[in-house]
Amino acid sequence: MDDYKNTKEGRIAGQKYADLLQMERPEPSVKHPRMSLGSRAKIFSPFAALRGFDDELAEEGAQTLRVARAELSEEEKAALSARLAALRRGMTITVRYFVPDLLCPADPPAGRYKTVTGAVQALDPVRKTLRLALDSPHTGPGMEKEKAAVILYENIEELT
């Protein structure tokens, strides 16, 4: 910046705005308060130029990361069942579960494993589902996350 002041253009600008350079920053009016840094950051945050493009890329990546579903042993199933029985509404848990790829049915099923953390909203023993209110650390354009997850008991692999 000091180099600019020593150029011909810098000296001309310095002379032109000499009376303003020495002034203090004006206080904002009550009618027009200063914008918060958070709001100001939103103005300059990146945006999704192609709506849904990030989702398509994530889906394509998920298809390339497809794995066969691992089968739990009887002991692991019993331990998982005991943990499910101990769950209560409002508890915060982390669940690792299998998401089958419905477009490519296979035997054993292929898909991907997903890990989510959230608060238990409901346990449905009839439908054999677990409903979680998910923690969402990231927000903003292009970062929309699911607010809740409904997970079939049979797809749960790990519960902590």
N, C-alpha and C positions, 0 to 999 in steps of 0.2 A: 504494500500500500504506500509505503514511503517512496518507492521508486516512481509511482504515479504522480506524486506531488512535485517531483523534480522534472517532469516532462512539460512540454509546452502546453499540452491540453490540461494537465493538472494545475498549472499555474493560472491558466485562464479560468478554469472552474473555481479555483480558490478565490480569485478576485471577484468573480461573478456572484458567489454565494458567501462572501466573507462575513456579511452581517448575520446570516443564518447559522453559520458554523459555530459561533460563540454562544448561541442561545441554548437554553435548557429545553428538554422535551416537555411539551405542554401536557397538563393534566387532562385526563378524559372528562367529558361532561357526564352529568348524571343521566342525561337522555341517551347518550351513546357510550356506554362503558366499554373498556378494553375487552377484547375477546380472550377467553382462557387459552392457555397453551394447548390443552387437549382438543378444543374446538378448532384451533388454528392448525393443529397437526392433521385433523381430518381433511382439511381443504387440500393439503398436499400429499395425502396418502395415495398409494397406488390404487387403481381401479381395475375392474375386470372389463377390458375392452370387448371381449367376446364372452357373452353370458353363457355359462355352462361349460366353457372350454376347460377350466380347471377340473371339473367333475369328470369330463371325458378322459382327460389325461390320467386322473387317479384310477378310473375304471379300467383303462387299458393297462396300467401298471399292475392292478390287482389281478387281471387275467394272466399276466405273465408270471405272477407269483403264486399261482395256483398249486396247491399241494393236496395229496390224498389225506383223508381224515384218519387220524390215529384212533385206535380202539383202546378204551380204558380197561384195565384189569378189574376183576371182581372186587378186590380190596380197595382200589381207587374209587370205584363206583359207590361202595359202601361209605367210604370216608366223605365223598362229595355229597351223598344223600344226607349224612349226619350234619354236615355244614349247612345244607339247604334248610333242614328242619330247625336249625338254631337261628336262622335269620328272622329279624323283626323289622317292621316298618320303621323307616328313618335311619337305619344303620347305613354307614358308608362302607362300600365294599368295592373290590376290584375283581372283575370277572374276565377270564379268557375263554372265548367260545368260538365255535366253528361256524362260518357262514358259507353254506353250500352255494356253488355256482349253478344256478338253475338253468342257464343256457347250455351247459355242457354236462348233462347227466352221465354219471359213471358209477362203476361198482368196484371198489369202494368210492363213496362220493368224493368229488374234488371241490376245492374251494380255498378259502383262506381263513386264517385265525385272526381274531380281532380282540383287543384288550380294551376294556372301558372301566371307568371309575364313576361311581354315582351312589345316590341314596336309594335304598329300597323303597319303592312306592307300593308295590303289591306282589303277593305270591298267590298264584292261582293253581291250586292242586288239581282242579278239574281239567283245565286246559294244559296244565303242566308248564306254566310260563312264569318268568320272573320279569317284573317291570322295574326299571331303574330310571330315576331322574339324573341325567348325566351332568357331570361337572364340565363346564365349557371354558377353558382357559383362554381361548383365542376368539376374538370377535372382530367384526369389521367386514368390509366388502370382500367377497370371495371366500370368506372364512366361516360361512354359516355352518353350524354343526347341529346334529340331531339334539333335541331337547330331552328325549326319552328313548329308551331301548327296551324292546320286548324280546326276551331270549327264551327259547325252548329249553326245558331242563335237559333234554337229550343232547343238546349242542354244547352245553357247558363242559369245559375241560378242567378248569381250575377256578377256585373261589377263595379269595383272601380278604 
